[in-house]
């Protein structure tokens, strides 16, 4: 498979993957930041669940963004 030139237009699917990846990263950031409030209100189980879900979504979002950039 050949590498595309840097000035080649990005395909529609790559653009969509990037946007979905950024959306998922944003949701992950909100989950990670808001999990602190669950720990503060002595709901440790919910806080841990939010951390796990936030980290999983961050991994998926990072994968999609990286894949869409062709790196």
FENJO-V45582 format. One record per backbone hydrogen bond with DSSP energy under -1.0 kcal/mol. NH is the residue of the N-H (numbers start at 1). CO is the residue of the C=O. If there is no record, write none. Layout:
nh = [NH;NH]
co = [CO;CO]
//
This chain:
nh = [8;15;16;17;18;19;20;21;22;23;24;25;26;27;28;29;30;31;32;33;34;35;39;40;41;42;43;47;48;49;50;51;52;53;54;55;56;57;58;59;60;61;62;63;64;65;66;67;68;69;71]
co = [5;11;12;13;14;15;16;17;18;19;20;21;22;23;24;25;26;27;28;29;30;31;35;36;37;39;38;43;44;45;46;47;48;49;50;51;52;53;54;55;56;57;58;59;60;61;62;63;64;65;66]
//
